[in-house]
Amino acid sequence: MLLKFGNFVSFWGVLSGRRYRLALTLEQEVMCEEFGNVCRAVWNTALEQRREYRRRGAWMNYAPQCAELADAKRDHPWLKAAPSHALQ
């Protein structure tokens, strides 16, 4: 049984997306790479924070980490390079 939902195709209830190849200009490539680097750094830091909290028997979740991210963006201008919604 094959079902289609917008850009997604479902085969027996499993959704699979489509792949697209982007033709970026050099400027766009640099910007995308910078966004990716910033997002990766934020993700790895957040993951390490949660792991450290768990080691100590405490808990860290989304809300306090978002507040810390907002503070960090004021202190570290390189975090402003990526869109906020991508960092959250």
C-alpha positions as protocol buffer text, in pm:
chain_id: "A"
residue {
  index: 1
  type: MET
  ca { x: 0 y: 0 z: 0 }
}
residue {
  index: 2
  type: LEU
  ca { x: 155 y: 331 z: -111 }
}
residue {
  index: 3
  type: LEU
  ca { x: 24 y: 660 z: 32 }
}
residue {
  index: 4
  type: LYS
  ca { x: 140 y: 1010 z: -60 }
}
residue {
  index: 5
  type: PHE
  ca { x: 140 y: 1300 z: 190 }
}
residue {
  index: 6
  type: GLY
  ca { x: 268 y: 1619 z: 27 }
}
residue {
  index: 7
  type: ASN
  ca { x: 640 y: 1567 z: -30 }
}
residue {
  index: 8
  type: PHE
  ca { x: 647 y: 1245 z: 173 }
}
residue {
  index: 9
  type: VAL
  ca { x: 571 y: 898 z: 49 }
}
residue {
  index: 10
  type: SER
  ca { x: 450 y: 630 z: 288 }
}
residue {
  index: 11
  type: PHE
  ca { x: 491 y: 259 z: 228 }
}
residue {
  index: 12
  type: TRP
  ca { x: 310 y: 56 z: 491 }
}
residue {
  index: 13
  type: GLY
  ca { x: 299 y: 352 z: 730 }
}
residue {
  index: 14
  type: VAL
  ca { x: 671 y: 445 z: 714 }
}
residue {
  index: 15
  type: LEU
  ca { x: 732 y: 798 z: 590 }
}
residue {
  index: 16
  type: SER
  ca { x: 1031 y: 866 z: 369 }
}
residue {
  index: 17
  type: GLY
  ca { x: 1139 y: 1207 z: 248 }
}
residue {
  index: 18
  type: ARG
  ca { x: 1278 y: 1324 z: -81 }
}
residue {
  index: 19
  type: ARG
  ca { x: 1632 y: 1439 z: -144 }
}
residue {
  index: 20
  type: TYR
  ca { x: 1720 y: 1755 z: -329 }
}
residue {
  index: 21
  type: ARG
  ca { x: 2054 y: 1872 z: -460 }
}
residue {
  index: 22
  type: LEU
  ca { x: 2121 y: 2241 z: -404 }
}
residue {
  index: 23
  type: ALA
  ca { x: 2317 y: 2455 z: -646 }
}
residue {
  index: 24
  type: LEU
  ca { x: 2466 y: 2713 z: -411 }
}
residue {
  index: 25
  type: THR
  ca { x: 2683 y: 3008 z: -492 }
}
residue {
  index: 26
  type: LEU
  ca { x: 3020 y: 3030 z: -317 }
}
residue {
  index: 27
  type: GLU
  ca { x: 2879 y: 3289 z: -74 }
}
residue {
  index: 28
  type: GLN
  ca { x: 2583 y: 3064 z: 8 }
}
residue {
  index: 29
  type: GLU
  ca { x: 2814 y: 2763 z: 60 }
}
residue {
  index: 30
  type: VAL
  ca { x: 3023 y: 2961 z: 308 }
}
residue {
  index: 31
  type: MET
  ca { x: 2711 y: 3077 z: 493 }
}
residue {
  index: 32
  type: CYS
  ca { x: 2564 y: 2725 z: 510 }
}
residue {
  index: 33
  type: GLU
  ca { x: 2893 y: 2585 z: 636 }
}
residue {
  index: 34
  type: GLU
  ca { x: 2909 y: 2857 z: 903 }
}
residue {
  index: 35
  type: PHE
  ca { x: 2548 y: 2782 z: 1010 }
}
residue {
  index: 36
  type: GLY
  ca { x: 2632 y: 2414 z: 1030 }
}
residue {
  index: 37
  type: ASN
  ca { x: 2943 y: 2477 z: 1239 }
}
residue {
  index: 38
  type: VAL
  ca { x: 2757 y: 2700 z: 1484 }
}
residue {
  index: 39
  type: CYS
  ca { x: 2466 y: 2454 z: 1513 }
}
residue {
  index: 40
  type: ARG
  ca { x: 2707 y: 2165 z: 1567 }
}
residue {
  index: 41
  type: ALA
  ca { x: 2892 y: 2353 z: 1842 }
}
residue {
  index: 42
  type: VAL
  ca { x: 2565 y: 2444 z: 2018 }
}
residue {
  index: 43
  type: TRP
  ca { x: 2432 y: 2086 z: 1988 }
}
residue {
  index: 44
  type: ASN
  ca { x: 2754 y: 1931 z: 2123 }
}
residue {
  index: 45
  type: THR
  ca { x: 2768 y: 2179 z: 2412 }
}
residue {
  index: 46
  type: ALA
  ca { x: 2403 y: 2116 z: 2504 }
}
residue {
  index: 47
  type: LEU
  ca { x: 2456 y: 1740 z: 2488 }
}
residue {
  index: 48
  type: GLU
  ca { x: 2765 y: 1761 z: 2707 }
}
residue {
  index: 49
  type: GLN
  ca { x: 2574 y: 1977 z: 2958 }
}
residue {
  index: 50
  type: ARG
  ca { x: 2296 y: 1719 z: 2983 }
}
residue {
  index: 51
  type: ARG
  ca { x: 2543 y: 1434 z: 3021 }
}
residue {
  index: 52
  type: GLU
  ca { x: 2731 y: 1620 z: 3294 }
}
residue {
  index: 53
  type: TYR
  ca { x: 2408 y: 1693 z: 3480 }
}
residue {
  index: 54
  type: ARG
  ca { x: 2307 y: 1326 z: 3461 }
}
residue {
  index: 55
  type: ARG
  ca { x: 2648 y: 1219 z: 3596 }
}
residue {
  index: 56
  type: ARG
  ca { x: 2581 y: 1436 z: 3899 }
}
residue {
  index: 57
  type: GLY
  ca { x: 2228 y: 1300 z: 3940 }
}
residue {
  index: 58
  type: ALA
  ca { x: 2063 y: 1628 z: 3835 }
}
residue {
  index: 59
  type: TRP
  ca { x: 1849 y: 1707 z: 3532 }
}
residue {
  index: 60
  type: MET
  ca { x: 1884 y: 1971 z: 3260 }
}
residue {
  index: 61
  type: ASN
  ca { x: 1610 y: 2020 z: 3004 }
}
residue {
  index: 62
  type: TYR
  ca { x: 1514 y: 2248 z: 2715 }
}
residue {
  index: 63
  type: ALA
  ca { x: 1396 y: 2559 z: 2903 }
}
residue {
  index: 64
  type: PRO
  ca { x: 1711 y: 2633 z: 3107 }
}
residue {
  index: 65
  type: GLN
  ca { x: 1931 y: 2554 z: 2811 }
}
residue {
  index: 66
  type: CYS
  ca { x: 1738 y: 2801 z: 2593 }
}
residue {
  index: 67
  type: ALA
  ca { x: 1785 y: 3068 z: 2858 }
}
residue {
  index: 68
  type: GLU
  ca { x: 2159 y: 2992 z: 2868 }
}
residue {
  index: 69
  type: LEU
  ca { x: 2173 y: 3009 z: 2488 }
}
residue {
  index: 70
  type: ALA
  ca { x: 2016 y: 3356 z: 2493 }
}
residue {
  index: 71
  type: ASP
  ca { x: 2277 y: 3470 z: 2747 }
}
residue {
  index: 72
  type: ALA
  ca { x: 2557 y: 3308 z: 2546 }
}
residue {
  index: 73
  type: LYS
  ca { x: 2447 y: 3490 z: 2229 }
}
residue {
  index: 74
  type: ARG
  ca { x: 2498 y: 3821 z: 2410 }
}
residue {
  index: 75
  type: ASP
  ca { x: 2848 y: 3719 z: 2520 }
}
residue {
  index: 76
  type: HIS
  ca { x: 2964 y: 3542 z: 2202 }
}
residue {
  index: 77
  type: PRO
  ca { x: 2893 y: 3725 z: 1875 }
}
residue {
  index: 78
  type: TRP
  ca { x: 2978 y: 3416 z: 1661 }
}
residue {
  index: 79
  type: LEU
  ca { x: 2657 y: 3252 z: 1789 }
}
residue {
  index: 80
  type: LYS
  ca { x: 2458 y: 3527 z: 1617 }
}
residue {
  index: 81
  type: ALA
  ca { x: 2578 y: 3401 z: 1277 }
}
residue {
  index: 82
  type: ALA
  ca { x: 2317 y: 3123 z: 1271 }
}
residue {
  index: 83
  type: PRO
  ca { x: 1939 y: 3182 z: 1285 }
}
residue {
  index: 84
  type: SER
  ca { x: 1794 y: 3142 z: 1635 }
}
residue {
  index: 85
  type: HIS
  ca { x: 1534 y: 2883 z: 1532 }
}
residue {
  index: 86
  type: ALA
  ca { x: 1812 y: 2659 z: 1398 }
}
residue {
  index: 87
  type: LEU
  ca { x: 1998 y: 2676 z: 1727 }
}
residue {
  index: 88
  type: GLN
  ca { x: 1698 y: 2584 z: 1940 }
}
